[in-house]
């Protein structure tokens, strides 16, 4: 006689419940591992169409890279078979396939979110890498803590990274590169500009500098913007002239045709509105930053104001004061003027105690008092004043900090707080500090 076990009838809700629990467990595990980084280089490749160039780029990485790495490809909504090709690679790469074109900066930022390496390369999709390319660049980067951003030379680019090459056919390029790419620290050259066709940097630079600014549409000027933010931190950029890679050159931008000039002008205007004359700004800082300030590491948050309301990825608003973030206790956030920051920027402020809305508003609307009054410097910390010409400054106990321009004032909502006009004599009682600049703009809410 056969005996069979009776089966309990499954509830129709068991599968959805199990799926939900599995998803939550997976997300929890992913969050726990988020800050666990590996001793390798994450190579981030933004791409839009041009699948044949992308294939050549990836194949060259797999053949000629002699240091531990991962490849992360961010596809900006390609329609030419790129998606099929990426899926065919399986686990050989990591990928993010988007339904829209987020531009170069937007794609890079997604890649930066995904990167697991302790060092990071941003690489164009129309690049062919060469023998020892990554190991040479890494040797240059890690030769000094002062060096934070490194780039190679190539055959097609603007600026000092372009060199003349003897080959006419890409088939002969690797032979040239094998002889050229001989490690030689004597060929490393300090520079003031690196072009974003190939950047190498430590993860710590991302944490200090933040993501690429997505206010630059499609492409162009976002790499110059990133370089300025690095230079503001008094760090060195280096051209590794012992490392050559091949660049086909601006393939995606060429496809824009006449629209290229429109995009380029728009990005140039955005750059000027944000920075003004960037060379004058950096020269000014080199002349005015005190010797004591030079000995203390500078990060981008040192160029942000204090006594501000900011918001990251979560619905929580924070009050920034004395270098800390304080959760804002307010039932209604809609009427408050806040500035959106990335999670990288938010995490750079240590957490502090929660603060009531009424207290925040009293500090937000505070006006400056004369230094003749008791505790005036403490009272004036965070207050915004303006001079006779309309230039804005934020005060702290020790310094006055000039708001760089109207764009910076708008992004931080500082114009509406400048109720007091001070004379040059009154301003002169506060030594000049670091200027206040606009934070990067993000179109991706996941940042």
Wavefront OBJ file of the C-alpha trace (Angstrom):
o trace
v 0.000 0.000 0.000
v 1.407 3.344 -1.018
v 1.325 6.175 1.403
v 1.444 9.775 0.129
v 2.003 12.888 2.178
v -0.813 15.329 2.130
v 0.186 18.720 0.742
v -0.957 21.921 2.300
v -2.690 24.217 -0.079
v -0.527 27.268 -0.764
v -2.050 30.653 -0.255
v -2.141 32.719 -3.473
v -0.372 35.503 -1.514
v 2.672 33.391 -0.629
v 4.584 34.086 -3.859
v 4.221 37.901 -3.769
v 5.144 37.864 -0.079
v 8.205 35.698 -0.717
v 9.253 37.870 -3.647
v 8.913 41.012 -1.532
v 10.890 39.509 1.343
v 13.615 38.340 -1.044
v 13.807 41.787 -2.627
v 14.066 43.500 0.763
v 16.771 41.076 1.884
v 18.718 41.655 -1.325
v 18.440 45.423 -0.971
v 19.564 45.254 2.649
v 22.595 43.175 1.661
v 23.423 45.598 -1.151
v 23.200 48.585 1.189
v 25.440 46.849 3.724
v 28.039 46.231 1.004
v 27.742 49.692 -0.561
v 30.825 51.150 1.080
v 32.903 47.980 0.688
v 35.429 48.735 -2.047
v 37.892 46.472 -3.826
v 41.570 46.998 -4.627
v 41.028 47.425 -8.322
v 40.188 50.063 -10.931
v 36.618 50.664 -12.059
v 36.664 51.630 -15.757
v 33.513 53.623 -16.534
v 32.547 53.955 -20.210
v 29.585 56.161 -21.164
v 28.268 55.217 -24.607
v 25.638 56.271 -27.098
v 25.368 54.233 -30.307
v 28.724 53.535 -32.075
v 28.586 49.870 -31.048
v 31.543 48.980 -33.278
v 33.768 51.510 -31.501
v 32.550 50.317 -28.112
v 33.361 46.721 -29.063
v 36.893 47.706 -30.061
v 37.310 49.681 -26.838
v 36.228 46.801 -24.595
v 38.283 44.240 -26.501
v 41.373 46.424 -26.154
v 40.797 46.741 -22.398
v 40.479 42.987 -22.013
v 43.625 42.376 -24.046
v 45.979 45.100 -22.832
v 45.068 45.811 -19.191
v 47.560 44.292 -16.768
v 46.115 45.531 -13.449
v 42.927 44.361 -11.676
v 39.853 46.086 -13.099
v 36.132 45.999 -13.725
v 34.350 47.431 -16.774
v 31.155 49.438 -16.249
v 29.294 50.522 -19.390
v 26.524 53.118 -19.170
v 24.371 53.092 -22.299
v 22.509 56.343 -22.951
v 19.588 54.848 -24.842
v 21.427 53.552 -27.917
v 19.379 52.286 -30.850
v 22.087 50.601 -32.956
v 22.453 47.181 -31.323
v 24.548 48.336 -28.366
v 22.121 46.801 -25.891
v 22.272 43.389 -27.600
v 26.064 43.523 -27.637
v 26.264 44.402 -23.954
v 23.968 41.540 -23.011
v 26.111 39.178 -25.078
v 29.082 39.947 -22.806
v 27.310 38.436 -19.818
v 29.242 38.828 -16.590
v 32.394 40.052 -18.310
v 31.166 43.588 -17.685
v 28.711 45.446 -15.506
v 26.196 47.602 -17.322
v 23.401 50.084 -16.930
v 21.086 50.478 -19.920
v 19.045 53.669 -19.860
v 15.966 54.521 -21.873
v 17.117 58.113 -22.404
v 20.277 60.041 -23.183
v 21.499 61.560 -19.921
v 24.560 63.070 -21.570
v 28.171 62.407 -20.721
v 27.996 63.803 -17.174
v 24.789 61.948 -16.335
v 26.173 58.640 -17.590
v 29.459 59.134 -15.735
v 27.585 59.804 -12.504
v 25.606 56.573 -12.797
v 28.891 54.746 -13.359
v 30.419 56.416 -10.311
v 27.482 55.189 -8.231
v 28.118 51.640 -9.450
v 31.914 51.632 -9.157
v 33.452 49.266 -6.592
v 37.129 50.014 -7.154
v 39.469 52.065 -4.984
v 40.546 53.842 -8.165
v 38.391 54.973 -11.065
v 38.905 55.595 -14.788
v 36.492 57.635 -16.890
v 36.989 56.497 -20.500
v 35.425 57.560 -23.797
v 33.839 54.813 -25.875
v 36.013 55.691 -28.908
v 39.309 54.789 -27.217
v 41.704 51.928 -27.875
v 43.889 51.266 -24.839
v 47.397 49.913 -25.164
v 50.138 47.887 -23.484
v 50.707 48.879 -19.821
v 48.302 51.807 -20.103
v 46.595 51.319 -16.741
v 49.615 50.154 -14.737
v 51.594 53.199 -15.942
v 48.803 55.593 -15.017
v 48.414 53.978 -11.596
v 52.146 54.308 -10.897
v 51.888 58.016 -11.631
v 48.744 58.531 -9.527
v 50.032 56.702 -6.462
v 53.516 58.219 -6.603
v 52.333 61.149 -4.442
v 49.332 62.035 -2.286
v 49.418 65.463 -3.907
v 48.688 63.954 -7.338
v 44.950 63.252 -7.613
v 44.081 63.266 -11.329
v 46.117 61.680 -14.137
v 45.634 61.448 -17.896
v 47.640 59.922 -20.796
v 48.637 61.392 -24.136
v 46.856 60.589 -27.374
v 46.720 61.301 -31.075
v 43.490 63.330 -31.200
v 42.545 65.823 -28.491
v 42.760 69.518 -27.689
v 45.533 70.859 -25.486
v 48.848 69.539 -24.225
v 47.874 65.853 -24.228
v 47.954 65.627 -28.019
v 51.122 64.257 -29.617
v 52.186 63.548 -33.187
v 52.157 59.863 -34.094
v 54.055 58.020 -36.852
v 51.282 55.622 -37.859
v 48.604 56.245 -40.459
v 46.650 53.057 -39.885
v 45.215 51.959 -36.549
v 46.560 48.455 -37.307
v 50.065 49.855 -36.722
v 49.104 51.740 -33.586
v 49.752 48.980 -31.044
v 53.306 48.484 -32.346
v 53.971 52.179 -31.768
v 52.351 52.026 -28.317
v 54.423 49.036 -27.190
v 57.604 51.034 -27.729
v 56.132 54.263 -26.363
v 54.586 52.975 -23.119
v 57.759 52.456 -21.126
v 57.425 53.567 -17.529
v 59.435 56.766 -17.040
v 58.588 59.134 -14.143
v 60.810 61.760 -15.768
v 58.086 62.150 -18.401
v 55.315 62.942 -15.930
v 54.251 66.548 -16.388
v 52.266 68.722 -13.995
v 49.448 70.545 -15.774
v 46.497 72.855 -15.177
v 44.107 71.046 -17.525
v 43.249 67.457 -18.346
v 40.681 66.501 -20.967
v 38.038 63.971 -19.978
v 38.663 61.367 -22.688
v 40.578 59.410 -20.027
v 40.781 60.339 -16.336
v 42.264 58.248 -13.545
v 41.697 59.190 -9.903
v 41.342 57.719 -6.434
v 37.892 57.092 -4.987
v 38.767 59.582 -2.258
v 38.768 62.351 -4.889
v 35.133 61.558 -5.681
v 34.279 61.803 -1.985
v 36.057 65.170 -1.710
v 34.959 66.674 -5.030
v 31.562 65.157 -5.770
v 29.889 64.055 -8.975
v 30.086 65.618 -12.431
v 27.775 68.598 -12.984
v 24.777 67.545 -15.102
v 23.983 71.121 -16.036
v 26.197 70.508 -19.070
v 23.930 68.903 -21.644
v 25.065 66.064 -23.934
v 28.798 66.751 -23.587
v 31.594 69.374 -23.407
v 32.774 71.542 -20.492
v 31.789 69.043 -17.753
v 35.403 67.821 -17.638
v 36.723 71.390 -17.358
v 34.250 71.983 -14.529
v 35.514 68.900 -12.673
v 39.136 69.989 -13.145
v 38.421 73.425 -11.671
v 36.892 71.844 -8.574
v 39.980 69.663 -8.186
v 42.319 72.629 -8.566
v 40.375 74.632 -5.990
v 41.422 71.967 -3.484
v 45.115 72.746 -4.158
v 45.817 69.327 -5.675
v 47.967 68.382 -8.672
v 46.968 67.177 -12.118
v 49.490 65.141 -14.102
v 49.982 64.185 -17.738
v 51.618 60.758 -17.896
v 53.709 61.285 -21.010
v 54.962 57.719 -20.779
v 51.446 56.441 -21.592
v 49.731 56.601 -24.987
v 46.229 55.475 -25.957
v 44.478 55.892 -29.305
v 41.477 58.220 -29.651
v 39.209 58.088 -32.702
v 37.888 61.475 -31.611
v 34.506 63.013 -30.715
v 32.439 60.484 -32.651
v 29.176 61.053 -30.786
v 29.554 64.839 -30.880
v 30.195 64.772 -34.634
v 26.867 63.044 -35.158
v 25.125 66.133 -33.767
v 25.985 67.991 -36.971
v 24.860 71.618 -36.860
v 23.330 70.983 -33.440
v 26.835 70.606 -32.032
v 27.407 74.363 -32.059
v 24.111 74.931 -30.253
v 25.015 72.427 -27.531
v 28.546 73.789 -27.230
v 27.390 77.407 -26.866
v 24.774 76.440 -24.279
v 27.318 74.545 -22.203
v 29.842 77.361 -22.519
v 27.239 79.807 -21.235
v 26.422 77.523 -18.316
v 30.149 77.295 -17.523
v 30.576 81.085 -17.566
v 27.503 81.654 -15.403
v 28.865 79.207 -12.851
v 32.536 80.180 -12.816
v 32.985 83.558 -14.492
v 36.696 83.730 -15.317
v 37.933 80.475 -13.773
v 41.607 81.339 -14.317
v 41.235 84.593 -12.402
v 39.425 82.742 -9.617
v 42.214 80.202 -9.158
v 44.931 82.889 -9.359
v 43.013 84.931 -6.799
v 42.840 81.984 -4.411
v 46.551 81.290 -4.824
v 47.278 84.867 -3.795
v 44.790 85.266 -0.951
v 44.542 81.912 0.848
v 46.486 82.190 4.077
v 49.453 79.957 4.835
v 47.512 78.350 7.695
v 44.695 77.457 5.312
v 47.163 75.911 2.840
v 48.310 73.357 5.435
v 44.752 72.078 6.037
v 43.188 69.785 3.408
v 40.497 71.588 1.424
v 37.424 69.801 0.068
v 34.490 71.101 -1.948
v 32.257 71.517 1.099
v 34.695 74.226 2.247
v 33.376 76.255 -0.714
v 29.753 75.790 0.361
v 27.988 78.166 2.765
v 26.949 77.449 6.322
v 23.528 77.993 7.906
v 21.746 76.446 4.927
v 18.826 74.064 4.325
v 19.800 71.163 2.062
v 18.220 67.957 0.811
v 19.720 64.708 -0.450
v 18.133 61.543 -1.787
v 15.706 61.046 1.125
v 12.756 63.359 1.941
v 14.644 64.623 5.016
v 15.781 68.237 5.036
v 18.953 69.147 6.896
v 20.170 72.342 8.483
v 23.906 72.781 7.849
v 25.747 74.602 10.632
v 29.296 74.418 11.955
v 30.161 71.689 9.471
v 27.390 69.322 10.622
v 23.998 68.288 9.244
v 20.997 68.506 11.555
v 17.698 66.808 10.582
v 15.024 69.471 10.338
v 11.874 68.829 12.368
v 9.164 70.284 10.145
v 5.868 68.801 9.060
v 5.611 70.985 5.957
v 8.736 71.235 3.800
v 7.102 72.686 0.709
v 7.445 76.353 1.644
v 11.140 76.103 2.591
v 13.936 77.170 0.251
v 16.444 74.316 0.137
v 19.402 73.346 -2.046
v 19.653 69.829 -3.484
v 22.959 68.060 -2.886
v 24.206 64.614 -3.846
v 24.503 61.855 -1.280
v 28.288 62.204 -1.507
v 27.981 65.833 -0.405
v 25.376 65.069 2.270
v 27.540 62.323 3.806
v 30.515 64.679 3.981
v 28.745 66.486 6.847
v 28.778 64.510 10.122
v 25.275 64.006 11.602
v 24.151 66.236 14.456
v 21.082 66.600 16.652
v 17.694 67.367 15.140
v 16.602 71.004 15.111
v 13.169 72.635 15.241
v 11.868 74.647 12.295
v 11.340 77.770 14.398
v 14.979 77.843 15.439
v 16.117 77.376 11.825
v 13.934 80.229 10.615
v 15.248 82.560 13.311
v 18.827 81.836 12.216
v 17.911 82.022 8.512
v 16.440 85.537 8.860
v 19.046 86.872 11.295
v 20.521 90.263 10.355
v 24.037 91.514 11.058
v 24.885 93.614 14.089
v 27.763 95.997 14.673
v 30.988 94.552 16.009
v 30.650 97.016 18.864
v 27.901 94.830 20.320
v 28.599 91.996 22.742
v 29.106 88.563 21.099
v 28.674 90.222 17.709
v 30.911 87.767 15.851
v 29.001 84.793 17.247
v 25.691 86.446 16.384
v 26.846 87.297 12.839
v 27.972 83.769 11.987
v 25.917 82.636 8.997
v 24.527 86.103 8.287
v 24.587 87.375 4.686
v 25.505 91.015 4.024
v 26.238 92.992 0.872
v 28.517 95.871 -0.003
v 27.570 99.061 -1.814
v 28.038 97.398 -5.201
v 25.670 94.541 -4.335
v 28.333 91.847 -3.837
v 27.180 89.300 -1.276
v 29.234 87.938 1.628
v 28.503 85.372 4.306
v 30.135 85.955 7.675
v 31.511 83.581 10.261
v 33.372 84.320 13.462
v 36.699 84.703 11.678
v 36.091 85.528 7.990
v 33.916 87.043 5.324
v 33.234 84.788 2.338
v 32.371 86.320 -1.010
v 29.522 84.738 -2.953
v 31.166 84.123 -6.310
v 28.354 85.366 -8.553
v 24.600 85.587 -9.103
v 24.417 81.900 -10.040
v 25.932 80.889 -6.702
v 23.591 83.216 -4.822
v 20.563 81.790 -6.640
v 21.486 78.141 -6.075
v 21.956 78.703 -2.326
v 19.031 81.172 -1.917
v 21.373 83.777 -0.470
v 20.102 86.884 -2.252
v 16.897 86.912 -0.186
v 18.922 86.894 3.046
v 21.105 89.952 2.339
v 19.209 92.566 4.381
v 22.225 94.579 5.606
v 24.582 96.807 3.620
v 28.090 97.072 5.039
v 30.804 99.549 4.195
v 34.212 98.419 3.006
v 35.576 99.435 6.406
v 33.123 97.135 8.179
v 33.842 94.267 5.785
v 37.561 94.841 6.248
v 37.249 93.826 9.905
v 36.713 90.264 8.626
v 39.659 88.688 6.726
v 38.849 87.234 3.288
v 37.948 83.527 3.304
v 37.197 80.970 0.617
v 34.512 82.057 -1.867
v 31.096 80.408 -2.025
v 30.461 78.554 -5.304
v 27.408 76.857 -6.773
v 27.022 73.094 -6.186
v 26.704 70.709 -9.165
v 23.303 70.368 -10.766
v 21.777 66.871 -10.924
v 19.023 65.640 -13.199
v 19.123 62.085 -11.806
v 17.233 61.919 -8.483
v 19.154 58.776 -7.471
v 22.326 60.782 -6.804
l 1 2 3 4 5 6 7 8 9 10 11 12 13 14 15 16 17 18 19 20 21 22 23 24 25 26 27 28 29 30 31 32 33 34 35 36 37 38 39 40 41 42 43 44 45 46 47 48 49 50 51 52 53 54 55 56 57 58 59 60 61 62 63 64 65 66 67 68 69 70 71 72 73 74 75 76 77 78 79 80 81 82 83 84 85 86 87 88 89 90 91 92 93 94 95 96 97 98 99 100 101 102 103 104 105 106 107 108 109 110 111 112 113 114 115 116 117 118 119 120 121 122 123 124 125 126 127 128 129 130 131 132 133 134 135 136 137 138 139 140 141 142 143 144 145 146 147 148 149 150 151 152 153 154 155 156 157 158 159 160 161 162 163 164 165 166 167 168 169 170 171 172 173 174 175 176 177 178 179 180 181 182 183 184 185 186 187 188 189 190 191 192 193 194 195 196 197 198 199 200 201 202 203 204 205 206 207 208 209 210 211 212 213 214 215 216 217 218 219 220 221 222 223 224 225 226 227 228 229 230 231 232 233 234 235 236 237 238 239 240 241 242 243 244 245 246 247 248 249 250 251 252 253 254 255 256 257 258 259 260 261 262 263 264 265 266 267 268 269 270 271 272 273 274 275 276 277 278 279 280 281 282 283 284 285 286 287 288 289 290 291 292 293 294 295 296 297 298 299 300 301 302 303 304 305 306 307 308 309 310 311 312 313 314 315 316 317 318 319 320 321 322 323 324 325 326 327 328 329 330 331 332 333 334 335 336 337 338 339 340 341 342 343 344 345 346 347 348 349 350 351 352 353 354 355 356 357 358 359 360 361 362 363 364 365 366 367 368 369 370 371 372 373 374 375 376 377 378 379 380 381 382 383 384 385 386 387 388 389 390 391 392 393 394 395 396 397 398 399 400 401 402 403 404 405 406 407 408 409 410 411 412 413 414 415 416 417 418 419 420 421 422 423 424 425 426 427 428 429 430 431 432 433 434 435 436 437 438 439 440 441 442 443 444 445 446 447
